[in-house]
């Protein structure tokens, strides 16, 4: 049997909101025999953190500091690209505006496919 496809989900935070609930349900319902979910977010904590950890998904934090027009943004894109390569992620699914900007850039840098939603 083939190894599950690594999918990195990128979201701003894990507070309870529409996007975050959809992310939780998607991760919860993924066929783990086919997909290996990983999670990246920009802010630590949030109401959904415990529920995601209970599913075996612990987020990696990529802290942004204010405007995207800072050197830190390039650093976080590079860090995320390194994670994508190290974890052999094949698909990056970005779930909101900042995630689209950072996640798609990191996926491109790492040679992975991306989904912006």
C-alpha positions as CSV (number, residue, x, y, z in Angstrom):
1,X,0.0,0.0,0.0
2,X,1.2,3.5,-0.8
3,X,2.3,5.9,1.9
4,X,-0.3,8.5,2.8
5,X,0.0,11.8,0.9
6,X,1.3,14.6,3.2
7,X,-1.1,17.6,3.2
8,X,-0.2,20.8,5.0
9,X,-3.2,22.8,6.0
10,X,-2.4,26.5,6.6
11,X,-4.7,28.8,8.6
12,X,-4.3,32.1,10.4
13,X,-5.4,30.9,13.9
14,X,-7.4,28.2,15.6
15,X,-10.2,30.3,17.1
16,X,-13.7,29.2,16.5
17,X,-14.9,30.7,13.2
18,X,-16.3,29.4,9.9
19,X,-13.0,28.8,8.2
20,X,-11.5,27.1,11.3
21,X,-14.5,24.9,11.8
22,X,-14.4,23.8,8.2
23,X,-10.6,23.0,8.6
24,X,-11.3,21.0,11.8
25,X,-14.1,19.0,10.1
26,X,-11.9,18.4,7.0
27,X,-9.0,17.1,9.1
28,X,-11.3,15.0,11.3
29,X,-12.9,13.3,8.3
30,X,-9.8,12.7,6.1
31,X,-9.0,9.1,5.3
32,X,-5.8,8.6,7.2
33,X,-4.9,5.6,5.1
34,X,-4.7,8.0,2.1
35,X,-3.8,11.4,3.6
36,X,-1.4,12.6,6.4
37,X,-2.6,16.0,7.7
38,X,-0.2,18.5,9.0
39,X,-1.1,22.0,10.3
40,X,0.5,25.4,10.2
41,X,-0.8,28.5,11.7
42,X,0.4,32.0,12.4
43,X,-1.0,32.5,16.0
44,X,-0.6,30.1,18.9
45,X,-3.5,28.8,20.9
46,X,-7.2,29.0,20.1
47,X,-10.3,27.1,21.0
48,X,-9.8,24.3,18.4
49,X,-6.2,23.5,19.5
50,X,-7.1,20.8,22.0
51,X,-9.6,19.1,19.6
52,X,-7.0,19.1,16.8
53,X,-4.3,17.7,19.1
54,X,-6.8,14.9,20.2
55,X,-6.9,14.0,16.5
56,X,-3.1,13.8,16.5
57,X,-2.5,17.0,14.6
58,X,-0.3,19.5,16.5
59,X,0.2,22.8,14.7
60,X,3.6,24.3,13.8
61,X,3.5,28.1,14.5
62,X,4.9,30.5,11.9
63,X,4.6,33.9,13.7
64,X,3.9,36.9,11.5
65,X,4.6,40.3,12.9
66,X,2.2,42.9,11.6
67,X,2.6,43.8,7.9
68,X,3.5,41.2,5.4
69,X,6.1,43.7,4.0
70,X,8.7,42.7,6.6
71,X,11.8,40.5,6.5
72,X,10.1,38.2,9.0
73,X,7.6,37.2,6.3
74,X,10.3,35.9,4.1
75,X,11.8,34.0,7.0
76,X,8.4,32.3,7.8
77,X,7.9,31.4,4.1
78,X,11.4,29.8,4.1
79,X,10.7,28.0,7.4
80,X,7.4,26.7,6.0
81,X,9.1,25.5,2.7
82,X,11.7,23.7,4.9
83,X,8.9,21.9,6.8
84,X,7.2,21.0,3.5
85,X,10.4,19.4,2.2
86,X,11.3,17.7,5.5
87,X,7.8,16.2,5.9
88,X,7.5,15.3,2.2
89,X,4.3,17.3,1.9
90,X,2.8,17.1,-1.6
91,X,-0.1,19.5,-1.2
92,X,-0.4,22.7,0.7
93,X,-4.0,23.8,1.4
94,X,-4.3,27.4,2.4
95,X,-7.5,28.4,4.0
96,X,-7.6,32.2,4.3
97,X,-6.0,35.4,2.9
98,X,-2.7,35.4,4.8
99,X,-2.5,31.6,4.5
100,X,-2.9,31.9,0.7
101,X,0.0,34.5,0.5
102,X,2.4,32.6,2.7
103,X,1.3,29.0,2.0
104,X,1.3,29.3,-1.8
105,X,4.7,31.0,-1.8
106,X,6.2,28.3,0.5
107,X,4.6,25.5,-1.6
108,X,6.1,27.0,-4.7
109,X,9.5,27.3,-3.1
110,X,9.4,23.7,-1.9
111,X,8.1,22.3,-5.2
112,X,4.7,21.2,-3.8
113,X,1.2,21.8,-5.2
114,X,-1.1,24.3,-3.6
115,X,-4.8,25.0,-3.1
116,X,-5.9,28.5,-2.2
117,X,-9.4,28.7,-0.7
